[in-house]
Amino acid sequence: MSIQSFLFNQYAKWKLKDVPEAQREQMTELIAKDPELFKKIGEEIERRKKGGESEMKAAMEVMKKYRAELTVLMQK
């Protein structure tokens, strides 16, 4: 395990402390598979929030946009 992945896992444990461990591990595995995709998703959500959308609406719309890529990633 690299230092970067260790730090990422520790951050995920802290940030997602209310999420069940199995789901948290699944999320961190997905992010580790394609960190650039999740960086792009996060940036787009932030841009929409700054434009006045609620966080929930922005996240839902962006996730719909990247549904195909996320589906492929989950099947790997």
LOZA-798608 format. One record per residue (C-alpha): residue number from 1; x, y, z. Coordinates in steps of 0.001 Angstrom, whole numbers, plus 500000, padded with zeros to 6 digits. Layout:
REM residues N
NUM	X	Y	Z
...
***
This chain:
REM residues 76
1	500000	500000	500000
2	501443	503335	499002
3	501487	506333	501307
4	499000	508113	499065
5	496470	505273	499241
6	496952	504990	502999
7	496303	508707	503478
8	493310	508548	501164
9	491830	505644	503137
10	492340	507491	506419
11	490694	510603	504999
12	487760	508522	503729
13	487314	506947	507168
14	487195	510390	508740
15	485039	512076	506106
16	482617	509171	505669
17	482485	508088	509299
18	478670	507808	509236
19	478700	505541	506170
20	478773	501768	506826
21	482253	500315	506440
22	481345	498039	503506
23	479958	500969	501511
24	482928	503141	502462
25	485339	500475	501181
26	483362	500127	497959
27	483487	503886	497414
28	487218	504113	498076
29	487879	501215	495682
30	485897	502971	492939
31	487753	506221	493489
32	491100	504408	493447
33	490228	502847	490068
34	489708	506206	488341
35	490599	509194	490534
36	490505	511612	487585
37	486839	510833	486916
38	485910	511566	490509
39	488000	514734	490485
40	486100	515880	487394
41	482766	515003	489034
42	483672	516886	492210
43	484794	519968	490304
44	481592	520038	488273
45	479449	519705	491400
46	481327	522600	493030
47	480932	524750	489912
48	477169	524122	489891
49	476903	524880	493619
50	478662	528199	493087
51	476138	528862	490313
52	473320	528643	492834
53	472151	525026	492650
54	471657	523040	495823
55	474318	520450	496553
56	471840	517576	496206
57	470506	518739	492843
58	474002	519434	491514
59	475235	515998	492607
60	472238	514210	491092
61	472573	515988	487749
62	476322	515409	487517
63	475963	511746	488471
64	473342	511334	485723
65	475782	512874	483262
66	478539	510408	484209
67	476245	507389	484684
68	477784	505388	481830
69	481358	505867	483061
70	480367	505001	486628
71	478552	501855	485491
72	481608	500651	483578
73	483800	501388	486578
74	481543	499403	488910
75	481664	496381	486626
76	485469	496198	486575
***
